[in-house]
Amino acid sequence: MDASGNIIFDTNVKAGRVLGTATVAASTAGSVSNAGLATGTPFWIYQANTTAYFAQAPTISVAGTTLSWAADSQRAGTIVYGVF
């Protein structure tokens, strides 16, 4: 809490921890391994390298310590991934 009694950080709420990024080439499958993926519940965010309104994100999945993406995106981009 700050000096006025306002909550600054609530320890009852989960906070994410970014583990890394992965570069996605258009129409190309890939994967990245990171031991940190086994330390919590995985999350990911995909950001296309375009301003097109309907840039399709690749299908992303996590199995153990490996984050994988399918070749179904026609736009290159970046996946930011982590755990909470």
C-alpha positions as CSV (number, residue, x, y, z in Angstrom):
1,M,0.0,0.0,0.0
2,D,1.1,3.5,-0.5
3,A,1.1,6.3,2.1
4,S,-2.6,6.9,1.5
5,G,-3.6,3.3,2.0
6,N,-4.2,2.6,-1.7
7,I,-3.3,-0.9,-2.9
8,I,-0.3,-0.8,-5.2
9,F,0.1,-4.6,-5.8
10,D,-2.5,-7.1,-4.7
11,T,-0.8,-10.4,-3.9
12,N,-4.2,-12.2,-4.3
13,V,-4.1,-11.6,-8.1
14,K,-1.9,-13.6,-10.5
15,A,0.9,-11.6,-12.2
16,G,2.4,-12.9,-15.4
17,R,6.1,-13.4,-16.0
18,V,7.4,-13.0,-19.6
19,L,9.8,-15.8,-20.5
20,G,10.7,-14.8,-24.0
21,T,9.7,-14.0,-27.6
22,A,9.5,-16.1,-30.8
23,T,9.7,-14.8,-34.3
24,V,7.0,-16.3,-36.6
25,A,7.6,-16.4,-40.4
26,A,4.5,-16.3,-42.6
27,S,3.1,-19.7,-43.4
28,T,5.8,-21.5,-41.4
29,A,5.4,-23.8,-38.4
30,G,7.9,-23.6,-35.6
31,S,8.6,-24.1,-31.9
32,V,10.7,-22.9,-29.0
33,S,11.6,-24.7,-25.8
34,N,11.9,-23.0,-22.5
35,A,12.1,-24.8,-19.1
36,G,10.2,-21.9,-17.5
37,L,7.0,-23.0,-19.3
38,A,6.8,-25.8,-16.7
39,T,6.7,-23.3,-13.7
40,G,3.2,-22.0,-14.1
41,T,0.2,-21.7,-16.4
42,P,1.4,-20.7,-19.9
43,F,0.1,-17.6,-21.8
44,W,1.0,-16.1,-25.1
45,I,0.3,-13.0,-27.2
46,Y,0.7,-12.8,-30.9
47,Q,1.5,-9.5,-32.6
48,A,1.4,-9.5,-36.4
49,N,4.0,-7.5,-38.3
50,T,1.2,-5.7,-40.2
51,T,-1.6,-3.3,-39.6
52,A,-4.1,-5.4,-41.6
53,Y,-7.3,-5.7,-39.7
54,F,-7.7,-9.4,-40.2
55,A,-4.2,-10.7,-39.7
56,Q,-4.8,-14.3,-38.7
57,A,-2.7,-15.5,-35.7
58,P,-1.1,-18.9,-35.9
59,T,-2.5,-21.8,-33.9
60,I,-0.4,-21.9,-30.8
61,S,0.0,-24.7,-28.3
62,V,2.1,-25.7,-25.3
63,A,3.2,-29.2,-24.4
64,G,5.5,-29.5,-21.5
65,T,8.3,-27.0,-22.0
66,T,7.7,-26.5,-25.7
67,L,5.6,-23.8,-27.3
68,S,4.7,-24.6,-30.9
69,W,2.8,-22.8,-33.7
70,A,1.2,-24.1,-36.9
71,A,1.8,-22.8,-40.4
72,D,-1.7,-21.4,-40.7
73,S,-0.9,-17.7,-40.4
74,Q,-0.2,-15.8,-43.6
75,R,1.4,-12.9,-41.6
76,A,4.8,-12.8,-40.0
77,G,4.8,-11.7,-36.4
78,T,6.1,-12.2,-32.9
79,I,4.8,-14.4,-30.0
80,V,5.5,-13.1,-26.5
81,Y,5.1,-16.0,-24.1
82,G,5.3,-16.6,-20.4
83,V,3.6,-18.0,-17.3
84,F,1.4,-16.8,-14.5
